[in-house]
Amino acid sequence: MNIIGREILQKYWEEKRETENSLKTWIQTIEQNNWKHIFDLKQTFRSADAVGNCTAFNIKGNHYRLITQTNFQTQTIRVLYVLTHKQYDEKSWKRNDCDCRE
């Protein structure tokens, strides 16, 4: 799959060095796969969740959340956010980008 927004990830790991290895591993795993559906993706990333039209990944042992929009047809993943748990729990990202109604 192709990643759109890789610079978001790099900027994040430059600010929070403890995320660098986990984010680089995520990138490598994404680029080596071509899943057809969220169920296929979850075979690799068991804790990934579909949230509206987004996918939420646990990063660095569930210390951070990576929010993406995944298009299985075009084989692209667009990075939206890397969030701490506190930011993730605020849920504004759901309304703004993931078309969730809460």
Biopython code that builds the backbone (N, CA, C, O; Angstrom):
import numpy as np
from Bio.PDB.StructureBuilder import StructureBuilder

atoms = [
    (1, "MET", "N", (0.841, -1.176, 0.000)),
    (1, "MET", "CA", (0.000, 0.000, 0.000)),
    (1, "MET", "C", (0.887, 1.241, 0.000)),
    (1, "MET", "O", (2.036, 1.209, 0.441)),
    (2, "ASN", "N", (0.330, 2.316, -0.498)),
    (2, "ASN", "CA", (1.034, 3.589, -0.549)),
    (2, "ASN", "C", (0.576, 4.484, 0.596)),
    (2, "ASN", "O", (-0.607, 4.520, 0.936)),
    (3, "ILE", "N", (1.516, 5.197, 1.180)),
    (3, "ILE", "CA", (1.236, 6.074, 2.318)),
    (3, "ILE", "C", (1.258, 7.525, 1.850)),
    (3, "ILE", "O", (2.223, 7.983, 1.238)),
    (4, "ILE", "N", (0.183, 8.231, 2.147)),
    (4, "ILE", "CA", (0.108, 9.672, 1.902)),
    (4, "ILE", "C", (0.215, 10.346, 3.266)),
    (4, "ILE", "O", (-0.523, 10.002, 4.189)),
    (5, "GLY", "N", (1.116, 11.291, 3.392)),
    (5, "GLY", "CA", (1.273, 11.996, 4.661)),
    (5, "GLY", "C", (2.392, 11.459, 5.537)),
    (5, "GLY", "O", (2.374, 11.625, 6.757)),
    (6, "ARG", "N", (3.340, 10.831, 4.923)),
    (6, "ARG", "CA", (4.490, 10.290, 5.663)),
    (6, "ARG", "C", (5.198, 11.373, 6.475)),
    (6, "ARG", "O", (5.763, 11.098, 7.533)),
    (7, "GLU", "N", (5.162, 12.619, 5.963)),
    (7, "GLU", "CA", (5.840, 13.723, 6.660)),
    (7, "GLU", "C", (5.211, 13.987, 8.027)),
    (7, "GLU", "O", (5.893, 14.463, 8.935)),
    (8, "ILE", "N", (3.930, 13.686, 8.186)),
    (8, "ILE", "CA", (3.269, 13.823, 9.488)),
    (8, "ILE", "C", (3.913, 12.881, 10.495)),
    (8, "ILE", "O", (4.164, 13.256, 11.641)),
    (9, "LEU", "N", (4.178, 11.652, 10.056)),
    (9, "LEU", "CA", (4.799, 10.660, 10.929)),
    (9, "LEU", "C", (6.214, 11.075, 11.303)),
    (9, "LEU", "O", (6.607, 10.995, 12.467)),
    (10, "GLN", "N", (6.975, 11.518, 10.309)),
    (10, "GLN", "CA", (8.359, 11.915, 10.576)),
    (10, "GLN", "C", (8.409, 13.102, 11.531)),
    (10, "GLN", "O", (9.224, 13.123, 12.454)),
    (11, "LYS", "N", (7.552, 14.077, 11.318)),
    (11, "LYS", "CA", (7.525, 15.235, 12.211)),
    (11, "LYS", "C", (7.200, 14.792, 13.638)),
    (11, "LYS", "O", (7.774, 15.302, 14.601)),
    (12, "TYR", "N", (6.277, 13.840, 13.765)),
    (12, "TYR", "CA", (5.886, 13.370, 15.090)),
    (12, "TYR", "C", (7.047, 12.662, 15.785)),
    (12, "TYR", "O", (7.323, 12.929, 16.955)),
    (13, "TRP", "N", (7.732, 11.758, 15.071)),
    (13, "TRP", "CA", (8.821, 11.040, 15.745)),
    (13, "TRP", "C", (10.021, 11.936, 16.008)),
    (13, "TRP", "O", (10.830, 11.639, 16.888)),
    (14, "GLU", "N", (10.151, 13.022, 15.263)),
    (14, "GLU", "CA", (11.211, 13.984, 15.582)),
    (14, "GLU", "C", (10.899, 14.732, 16.878)),
    (14, "GLU", "O", (11.812, 15.109, 17.612)),
    (15, "GLU", "N", (9.615, 14.947, 17.160)),
    (15, "GLU", "CA", (9.203, 15.609, 18.394)),
    (15, "GLU", "C", (9.134, 14.641, 19.572)),
    (15, "GLU", "O", (9.466, 15.004, 20.701)),
    (16, "LYS", "N", (8.704, 13.418, 19.309)),
    (16, "LYS", "CA", (8.567, 12.394, 20.347)),
    (16, "LYS", "C", (9.365, 11.171, 19.908)),
    (16, "LYS", "O", (8.832, 10.236, 19.310)),
    (17, "ARG", "N", (10.656, 11.205, 20.221)),
    (17, "ARG", "CA", (11.596, 10.177, 19.761)),
    (17, "ARG", "C", (11.182, 8.755, 20.120)),
    (17, "ARG", "O", (11.527, 7.811, 19.409)),
    (18, "GLU", "N", (10.446, 8.596, 21.216)),
    (18, "GLU", "CA", (10.055, 7.248, 21.625)),
    (18, "GLU", "C", (9.103, 6.579, 20.633)),
    (18, "GLU", "O", (8.880, 5.371, 20.714)),
    (19, "THR", "N", (8.541, 7.344, 19.701)),
    (19, "THR", "CA", (7.622, 6.766, 18.707)),
    (19, "THR", "C", (8.323, 6.369, 17.414)),
    (19, "THR", "O", (7.720, 5.706, 16.570)),
    (20, "GLU", "N", (9.564, 6.753, 17.244)),
    (20, "GLU", "CA", (10.243, 6.565, 15.950)),
    (20, "GLU", "C", (10.258, 5.114, 15.477)),
    (20, "GLU", "O", (9.839, 4.834, 14.353)),
    (21, "ASN", "N", (10.724, 4.200, 16.297)),
    (21, "ASN", "CA", (10.810, 2.799, 15.863)),
    (21, "ASN", "C", (9.444, 2.222, 15.542)),
    (21, "ASN", "O", (9.291, 1.517, 14.545)),
    (22, "SER", "N", (8.462, 2.507, 16.360)),
    (22, "SER", "CA", (7.114, 1.980, 16.125)),
    (22, "SER", "C", (6.509, 2.534, 14.842)),
    (22, "SER", "O", (5.884, 1.796, 14.080)),
    (23, "LEU", "N", (6.689, 3.818, 14.603)),
    (23, "LEU", "CA", (6.139, 4.417, 13.381)),
    (23, "LEU", "C", (6.869, 3.916, 12.139)),
    (23, "LEU", "O", (6.240, 3.681, 11.107)),
    (24, "LYS", "N", (8.171, 3.751, 12.225)),
    (24, "LYS", "CA", (8.926, 3.213, 11.080)),
    (24, "LYS", "C", (8.533, 1.764, 10.796)),
    (24, "LYS", "O", (8.446, 1.360, 9.636)),
    (25, "THR", "N", (8.300, 0.996, 11.832)),
    (25, "THR", "CA", (7.839, -0.386, 11.642)),
    (25, "THR", "C", (6.459, -0.402, 11.002)),
    (25, "THR", "O", (6.195, -1.219, 10.121)),
    (26, "TRP", "N", (5.573, 0.496, 11.437)),
    (26, "TRP", "CA", (4.239, 0.607, 10.840)),
    (26, "TRP", "C", (4.355, 0.920, 9.349)),
    (26, "TRP", "O", (3.689, 0.290, 8.527)),
    (27, "ILE", "N", (5.200, 1.893, 9.000)),
    (27, "ILE", "CA", (5.405, 2.253, 7.596)),
    (27, "ILE", "C", (5.854, 1.045, 6.786)),
    (27, "ILE", "O", (5.300, 0.758, 5.725)),
    (28, "GLN", "N", (6.842, 0.354, 7.283)),
    (28, "GLN", "CA", (7.386, -0.804, 6.575)),
    (28, "GLN", "C", (6.308, -1.876, 6.365)),
    (28, "GLN", "O", (6.204, -2.452, 5.282)),
    (29, "THR", "N", (5.523, -2.134, 7.387)),
    (29, "THR", "CA", (4.467, -3.144, 7.292)),
    (29, "THR", "C", (3.404, -2.725, 6.286)),
    (29, "THR", "O", (2.951, -3.544, 5.485)),
    (30, "ILE", "N", (3.005, -1.461, 6.320)),
    (30, "ILE", "CA", (1.999, -0.967, 5.379)),
    (30, "ILE", "C", (2.489, -1.123, 3.948)),
    (30, "ILE", "O", (1.759, -1.615, 3.088)),
    (31, "GLU", "N", (3.720, -0.706, 3.693)),
    (31, "GLU", "CA", (4.251, -0.737, 2.328)),
    (31, "GLU", "C", (4.448, -2.150, 1.790)),
    (31, "GLU", "O", (4.506, -2.341, 0.575)),
    (32, "GLN", "N", (4.550, -3.127, 2.656)),
    (32, "GLN", "CA", (4.775, -4.503, 2.220)),
    (32, "GLN", "C", (3.483, -5.285, 2.013)),
    (32, "GLN", "O", (3.529, -6.472, 1.691)),
    (33, "ASN", "N", (2.343, -4.645, 2.192)),
    (33, "ASN", "CA", (1.069, -5.359, 2.093)),
    (33, "ASN", "C", (0.123, -4.694, 1.112)),
    (33, "ASN", "O", (0.279, -3.524, 0.762)),
    (34, "ASN", "N", (-0.858, -5.465, 0.677)),
    (34, "ASN", "CA", (-1.907, -4.946, -0.203)),
    (34, "ASN", "C", (-3.249, -5.571, 0.182)),
    (34, "ASN", "O", (-3.823, -6.364, -0.564)),
    (35, "TRP", "N", (-3.721, -5.197, 1.347)),
    (35, "TRP", "CA", (-4.958, -5.733, 1.858)),
    (35, "TRP", "C", (-6.134, -5.312, 0.994)),
    (35, "TRP", "O", (-6.097, -4.257, 0.361)),
    (36, "LYS", "N", (-7.172, -6.127, 0.966)),
    (36, "LYS", "CA", (-8.372, -5.846, 0.177)),
    (36, "LYS", "C", (-9.516, -5.326, 1.034)),
    (36, "LYS", "O", (-10.482, -4.773, 0.508)),
    (37, "HIS", "N", (-9.417, -5.498, 2.354)),
    (37, "HIS", "CA", (-10.519, -5.133, 3.254)),
    (37, "HIS", "C", (-9.968, -4.961, 4.668)),
    (37, "HIS", "O", (-8.883, -5.449, 4.985)),
    (38, "ILE", "N", (-10.718, -4.271, 5.504)),
    (38, "ILE", "CA", (-10.314, -4.066, 6.900)),
    (38, "ILE", "C", (-10.073, -5.401, 7.605)),
    (38, "ILE", "O", (-9.203, -5.493, 8.471)),
    (39, "PHE", "N", (-10.832, -6.428, 7.244)),
    (39, "PHE", "CA", (-10.646, -7.734, 7.888)),
    (39, "PHE", "C", (-9.266, -8.307, 7.561)),
    (39, "PHE", "O", (-8.650, -8.962, 8.402)),
    (40, "ASP", "N", (-8.783, -8.063, 6.349)),
    (40, "ASP", "CA", (-7.432, -8.507, 5.980)),
    (40, "ASP", "C", (-6.378, -7.730, 6.774)),
    (40, "ASP", "O", (-5.424, -8.309, 7.293)),
    (41, "LEU", "N", (-6.567, -6.421, 6.858)),
    (41, "LEU", "CA", (-5.636, -5.575, 7.597)),
    (41, "LEU", "C", (-5.557, -6.009, 9.060)),
    (41, "LEU", "O", (-4.480, -6.017, 9.657)),
    (42, "LYS", "N", (-6.703, -6.370, 9.628)),
    (42, "LYS", "CA", (-6.741, -6.775, 11.032)),
    (42, "LYS", "C", (-6.033, -8.108, 11.274)),
    (42, "LYS", "O", (-5.739, -8.440, 12.423)),
    (43, "GLN", "N", (-5.758, -8.861, 10.246)),
    (43, "GLN", "CA", (-4.955, -10.069, 10.419)),
    (43, "GLN", "C", (-3.506, -9.706, 10.772)),
    (43, "GLN", "O", (-2.820, -10.456, 11.467)),
    (44, "THR", "N", (-3.059, -8.557, 10.288)),
    (44, "THR", "CA", (-1.713, -8.067, 10.578)),
    (44, "THR", "C", (-1.702, -7.166, 11.800)),
    (44, "THR", "O", (-0.859, -7.314, 12.684)),
    (45, "PHE", "N", (-2.650, -6.225, 11.845)),
    (45, "PHE", "CA", (-2.773, -5.277, 12.951)),
    (45, "PHE", "C", (-4.038, -5.632, 13.732)),
    (45, "PHE", "O", (-5.096, -5.044, 13.507)),
    (46, "ARG", "N", (-3.930, -6.573, 14.629)),
    (46, "ARG", "CA", (-5.104, -7.098, 15.338)),
    (46, "ARG", "C", (-5.868, -6.044, 16.132)),
    (46, "ARG", "O", (-7.080, -6.163, 16.314)),
    (47, "SER", "N", (-5.176, -5.026, 16.602)),
    (47, "SER", "CA", (-5.846, -4.015, 17.417)),
    (47, "SER", "C", (-6.357, -2.829, 16.586)),
    (47, "SER", "O", (-6.923, -1.890, 17.146)),
    (48, "ALA", "N", (-6.170, -2.859, 15.275)),
    (48, "ALA", "CA", (-6.676, -1.777, 14.427)),
    (48, "ALA", "C", (-8.201, -1.785, 14.460)),
    (48, "ALA", "O", (-8.830, -2.843, 14.476)),
    (49, "ASP", "N", (-8.781, -0.589, 14.471)),
    (49, "ASP", "CA", (-10.234, -0.469, 14.522)),
    (49, "ASP", "C", (-10.730, 0.440, 13.422)),
    (49, "ASP", "O", (-10.135, 1.485, 13.156)),
    (50, "ALA", "N", (-11.816, 0.048, 12.781)),
    (50, "ALA", "CA", (-12.512, 0.929, 11.855)),
    (50, "ALA", "C", (-13.342, 1.889, 12.703)),
    (50, "ALA", "O", (-14.121, 1.460, 13.555)),
    (51, "VAL", "N", (-13.172, 3.186, 12.467)),
    (51, "VAL", "CA", (-13.898, 4.216, 13.207)),
    (51, "VAL", "C", (-14.480, 5.164, 12.159)),
    (51, "VAL", "O", (-13.765, 6.005, 11.615)),
    (52, "GLY", "N", (-15.763, 5.030, 11.877)),
    (52, "GLY", "CA", (-16.343, 5.793, 10.774)),
    (52, "GLY", "C", (-15.633, 5.396, 9.497)),
    (52, "GLY", "O", (-15.523, 4.210, 9.185)),
    (53, "ASN", "N", (-15.147, 6.386, 8.752)),
    (53, "ASN", "CA", (-14.393, 6.057, 7.538)),
    (53, "ASN", "C", (-12.878, 6.109, 7.780)),
    (53, "ASN", "O", (-12.105, 6.285, 6.838)),
    (54, "CYS", "N", (-12.464, 5.959, 9.018)),
    (54, "CYS", "CA", (-11.045, 5.961, 9.390)),
    (54, "CYS", "C", (-10.629, 4.616, 9.973)),
    (54, "CYS", "O", (-11.456, 3.762, 10.292)),
    (55, "THR", "N", (-9.323, 4.466, 10.097)),
    (55, "THR", "CA", (-8.750, 3.317, 10.788)),
    (55, "THR", "C", (-7.851, 3.858, 11.893)),
    (55, "THR", "O", (-7.033, 4.746, 11.654)),
    (56, "ALA", "N", (-8.002, 3.326, 13.095)),
    (56, "ALA", "CA", (-7.184, 3.718, 14.241)),
    (56, "ALA", "C", (-6.237, 2.566, 14.576)),
    (56, "ALA", "O", (-6.669, 1.430, 14.775)),
    (57, "PHE", "N", (-4.945, 2.874, 14.633)),
    (57, "PHE", "CA", (-3.910, 1.900, 14.954)),
    (57, "PHE", "C", (-3.305, 2.233, 16.308)),
    (57, "PHE", "O", (-3.138, 3.408, 16.637)),
    (58, "ASN", "N", (-2.977, 1.229, 17.089)),
    (58, "ASN", "CA", (-2.207, 1.410, 18.315)),
    (58, "ASN", "C", (-0.738, 1.501, 17.929)),
    (58, "ASN", "O", (-0.248, 0.731, 17.102)),
    (59, "ILE", "N", (-0.051, 2.446, 18.535)),
    (59, "ILE", "CA", (1.377, 2.667, 18.259)),
    (59, "ILE", "C", (2.141, 2.636, 19.574)),
    (59, "ILE", "O", (1.673, 3.137, 20.596)),
    (60, "LYS", "N", (3.299, 2.050, 19.528)),
    (60, "LYS", "CA", (4.198, 1.948, 20.685)),
    (60, "LYS", "C", (3.493, 1.328, 21.883)),
    (60, "LYS", "O", (3.361, 1.942, 22.941)),
    (61, "GLY", "N", (3.047, 0.103, 21.687)),
    (61, "GLY", "CA", (2.430, -0.629, 22.787)),
    (61, "GLY", "C", (1.177, 0.027, 23.323)),
    (61, "GLY", "O", (0.900, -0.028, 24.521)),
    (62, "ASN", "N", (0.414, 0.654, 22.428)),
    (62, "ASN", "CA", (-0.859, 1.279, 22.779)),
    (62, "ASN", "C", (-0.684, 2.588, 23.551)),
    (62, "ASN", "O", (-1.620, 3.037, 24.214)),
    (63, "HIS", "N", (0.490, 3.204, 23.478)),
    (63, "HIS", "CA", (0.700, 4.500, 24.123)),
    (63, "HIS", "C", (0.226, 5.661, 23.248)),
    (63, "HIS", "O", (-0.073, 6.743, 23.751)),
    (64, "TYR", "N", (0.161, 5.426, 21.929)),
    (64, "TYR", "CA", (-0.260, 6.441, 20.967)),
    (64, "TYR", "C", (-1.263, 5.820, 20.010)),
    (64, "TYR", "O", (-1.353, 4.598, 19.891)),
    (65, "ARG", "N", (-2.018, 6.680, 19.327)),
    (65, "ARG", "CA", (-2.969, 6.228, 18.316)),
    (65, "ARG", "C", (-2.648, 6.916, 17.000)),
    (65, "ARG", "O", (-2.436, 8.128, 16.959)),
    (66, "LEU", "N", (-2.614, 6.151, 15.943)),
    (66, "LEU", "CA", (-2.409, 6.656, 14.598)),
    (66, "LEU", "C", (-3.745, 6.562, 13.872)),
    (66, "LEU", "O", (-4.325, 5.481, 13.764)),
    (67, "ILE", "N", (-4.230, 7.692, 13.377)),
    (67, "ILE", "CA", (-5.517, 7.752, 12.700)),
    (67, "ILE", "C", (-5.273, 7.955, 11.209)),
    (67, "ILE", "O", (-4.547, 8.866, 10.808)),
    (68, "THR", "N", (-5.884, 7.101, 10.392)),
    (68, "THR", "CA", (-5.702, 7.163, 8.945)),
    (68, "THR", "C", (-7.045, 7.026, 8.242)),
    (68, "THR", "O", (-8.044, 6.611, 8.831)),
    (69, "GLN", "N", (-7.035, 7.384, 6.981)),
    (69, "GLN", "CA", (-8.131, 7.017, 6.082)),
    (69, "GLN", "C", (-7.541, 6.002, 5.127)),
    (69, "GLN", "O", (-6.530, 6.269, 4.477)),
    (70, "THR", "N", (-8.166, 4.841, 5.039)),
    (70, "THR", "CA", (-7.640, 3.743, 4.245)),
    (70, "THR", "C", (-8.564, 3.482, 3.065)),
    (70, "THR", "O", (-9.768, 3.286, 3.235)),
    (71, "ASN", "N", (-7.989, 3.482, 1.870)),
    (71, "ASN", "CA", (-8.756, 3.185, 0.669)),
    (71, "ASN", "C", (-8.201, 1.892, 0.082)),
    (71, "ASN", "O", (-7.136, 1.879, -0.535)),
    (72, "PHE", "N", (-8.938, 0.818, 0.285)),
    (72, "PHE", "CA", (-8.462, -0.484, -0.160)),
    (72, "PHE", "C", (-8.494, -0.605, -1.680)),
    (72, "PHE", "O", (-7.690, -1.340, -2.253)),
    (73, "GLN", "N", (-9.408, 0.103, -2.340)),
    (73, "GLN", "CA", (-9.482, 0.056, -3.799)),
    (73, "GLN", "C", (-8.246, 0.649, -4.448)),
    (73, "GLN", "O", (-7.683, 0.069, -5.377)),
    (74, "THR", "N", (-7.824, 1.813, -3.953)),
    (74, "THR", "CA", (-6.658, 2.481, -4.541)),
    (74, "THR", "C", (-5.353, 2.101, -3.854)),
    (74, "THR", "O", (-4.276, 2.537, -4.262)),
    (75, "GLN", "N", (-5.458, 1.287, -2.812)),
    (75, "GLN", "CA", (-4.285, 0.828, -2.067)),
    (75, "GLN", "C", (-3.505, 2.000, -1.463)),
    (75, "GLN", "O", (-2.276, 2.042, -1.527)),
    (76, "THR", "N", (-4.245, 2.953, -0.874)),
    (76, "THR", "CA", (-3.611, 4.099, -0.235)),
    (76, "THR", "C", (-4.090, 4.255, 1.202)),
    (76, "THR", "O", (-5.240, 3.969, 1.536)),
    (77, "ILE", "N", (-3.179, 4.712, 2.029)),
    (77, "ILE", "CA", (-3.489, 5.066, 3.415)),
    (77, "ILE", "C", (-3.042, 6.507, 3.603)),
    (77, "ILE", "O", (-1.873, 6.841, 3.407)),
    (78, "ARG", "N", (-3.991, 7.355, 3.984)),
    (78, "ARG", "CA", (-3.687, 8.770, 4.227)),
    (78, "ARG", "C", (-3.581, 8.987, 5.728)),
    (78, "ARG", "O", (-4.543, 8.772, 6.465)),
    (79, "VAL", "N", (-2.413, 9.413, 6.174)),
    (79, "VAL", "CA", (-2.173, 9.678, 7.588)),
    (79, "VAL", "C", (-2.871, 10.983, 7.958)),
    (79, "VAL", "O", (-2.677, 12.008, 7.306)),
    (80, "LEU", "N", (-3.684, 10.935, 9.010)),
    (80, "LEU", "CA", (-4.349, 12.133, 9.507)),
    (80, "LEU", "C", (-3.686, 12.658, 10.771)),
    (80, "LEU", "O", (-3.315, 13.829, 10.842)),
    (81, "TYR", "N", (-3.535, 11.784, 11.780)),
    (81, "TYR", "CA", (-3.040, 12.216, 13.083)),
    (81, "TYR", "C", (-2.246, 11.108, 13.754)),
    (81, "TYR", "O", (-2.481, 9.922, 13.526)),
    (82, "VAL", "N", (-1.302, 11.523, 14.585)),
    (82, "VAL", "CA", (-0.750, 10.671, 15.633)),
    (82, "VAL", "C", (-1.145, 11.373, 16.924)),
    (82, "VAL", "O", (-0.847, 12.551, 17.116)),
    (83, "LEU", "N", (-1.816, 10.645, 17.806)),
    (83, "LEU", "CA", (-2.396, 11.242, 19.004)),
    (83, "LEU", "C", (-1.946, 10.521, 20.265)),
    (83, "LEU", "O", (-1.690, 9.317, 20.257)),
    (84, "THR", "N", (-1.857, 11.276, 21.337)),
    (84, "THR", "CA", (-1.719, 10.648, 22.651)),
    (84, "THR", "C", (-3.098, 10.104, 23.032)),
    (84, "THR", "O", (-4.087, 10.401, 22.362)),
    (85, "HIS", "N", (-3.167, 9.317, 24.094)),
    (85, "HIS", "CA", (-4.469, 8.809, 24.541)),
    (85, "HIS", "C", (-5.400, 9.944, 24.943)),
    (85, "HIS", "O", (-6.599, 9.897, 24.668)),
    (86, "LYS", "N", (-4.853, 10.958, 25.589)),
    (86, "LYS", "CA", (-5.687, 12.092, 26.001)),
    (86, "LYS", "C", (-6.303, 12.766, 24.780)),
    (86, "LYS", "O", (-7.497, 13.064, 24.770)),
    (87, "GLN", "N", (-5.498, 13.005, 23.758)),
    (87, "GLN", "CA", (-6.013, 13.617, 22.529)),
    (87, "GLN", "C", (-7.023, 12.704, 21.839)),
    (87, "GLN", "O", (-8.050, 13.166, 21.342)),
    (88, "TYR", "N", (-6.727, 11.422, 21.812)),
    (88, "TYR", "CA", (-7.627, 10.445, 21.197)),
    (88, "TYR", "C", (-8.986, 10.451, 21.901)),
    (88, "TYR", "O", (-10.032, 10.406, 21.253)),
    (89, "ASP", "N", (-8.956, 10.506, 23.217)),
    (89, "ASP", "CA", (-10.191, 10.471, 24.009)),
    (89, "ASP", "C", (-11.040, 11.728, 23.852)),
    (89, "ASP", "O", (-12.238, 11.696, 24.133)),
    (90, "GLU", "N", (-10.444, 12.832, 23.408)),
    (90, "GLU", "CA", (-11.211, 14.062, 23.191)),
    (90, "GLU", "C", (-12.202, 13.909, 22.041)),
    (90, "GLU", "O", (-13.226, 14.591, 22.018)),
    (91, "LYS", "N", (-11.921, 13.044, 21.108)),
    (91, "LYS", "CA", (-12.824, 12.618, 20.032)),
    (91, "LYS", "C", (-13.135, 13.662, 18.973)),
    (91, "LYS", "O", (-13.937, 13.382, 18.082)),
    (92, "SER", "N", (-12.550, 14.839, 19.020)),
    (92, "SER", "CA", (-12.831, 15.820, 17.966)),
    (92, "SER", "C", (-12.358, 15.310, 16.607)),
    (92, "SER", "O", (-12.941, 15.665, 15.583)),
    (93, "TRP", "N", (-11.329, 14.499, 16.580)),
    (93, "TRP", "CA", (-10.833, 13.929, 15.333)),
    (93, "TRP", "C", (-11.903, 13.084, 14.654)),
    (93, "TRP", "O", (-11.955, 13.025, 13.425)),
    (94, "LYS", "N", (-12.756, 12.430, 15.434)),
    (94, "LYS", "CA", (-13.816, 11.591, 14.860)),
    (94, "LYS", "C", (-14.804, 12.429, 14.060)),
    (94, "LYS", "O", (-15.170, 12.067, 12.942)),
    (95, "ARG", "N", (-15.229, 13.536, 14.626)),
    (95, "ARG", "CA", (-16.206, 14.390, 13.955)),
    (95, "ARG", "C", (-15.589, 15.114, 12.764)),
    (95, "ARG", "O", (-16.230, 15.274, 11.725)),
    (96, "ASN", "N", (-14.350, 15.545, 12.920)),
    (96, "ASN", "CA", (-13.728, 16.375, 11.884)),
    (96, "ASN", "C", (-13.349, 15.593, 10.635)),
    (96, "ASN", "O", (-13.517, 16.098, 9.525)),
    (97, "ASP", "N", (-12.850, 14.389, 10.786)),
    (97, "ASP", "CA", (-12.273, 13.690, 9.634)),
    (97, "ASP", "C", (-12.829, 12.307, 9.358)),
    (97, "ASP", "O", (-12.611, 11.762, 8.276)),
    (98, "CYS", "N", (-13.532, 11.737, 10.297)),
    (98, "CYS", "CA", (-13.915, 10.336, 10.152)),
    (98, "CYS", "C", (-15.410, 10.123, 9.987)),
    (98, "CYS", "O", (-15.881, 8.987, 9.939)),
    (99, "ASP", "N", (-16.148, 11.210, 9.901)),
    (99, "ASP", "CA", (-17.584, 11.135, 9.656)),
    (99, "ASP", "C", (-18.305, 10.306, 10.693)),
    (99, "ASP", "O", (-19.186, 9.512, 10.362)),
    (100, "CYS", "N", (-17.932, 10.490, 11.951)),
    (100, "CYS", "CA", (-18.598, 9.793, 13.059)),
    (100, "CYS", "C", (-19.605, 10.714, 13.703)),
    (100, "CYS", "O", (-19.360, 11.909, 13.865)),
    (101, "ARG", "N", (-20.715, 10.164, 14.062)),
    (101, "ARG", "CA", (-21.756, 10.921, 14.758)),
    (101, "ARG", "C", (-21.893, 10.386, 16.161)),
    (101, "ARG", "O", (-22.387, 9.277, 16.361)),
    (102, "GLU", "N", (-21.459, 11.165, 17.140)),
    (102, "GLU", "CA", (-21.576, 10.729, 18.547)),
    (102, "GLU", "C", (-22.388, 11.705, 19.320)),
    (102, "GLU", "O", (-22.602, 11.519, 20.518)),
]
sb = StructureBuilder()
sb.init_structure("model")
sb.init_model(0)
sb.init_chain("A")
sb.init_seg("    ")
for serial, (resi, resn, name, xyz) in enumerate(atoms, 1):
    if name == "N":
        sb.init_residue(resn, " ", resi, " ")
    sb.init_atom(name, np.array(xyz, "f"), 0.0, 1.0, " ", f" {name:<3s}", serial, name[0])
structure = sb.get_structure()
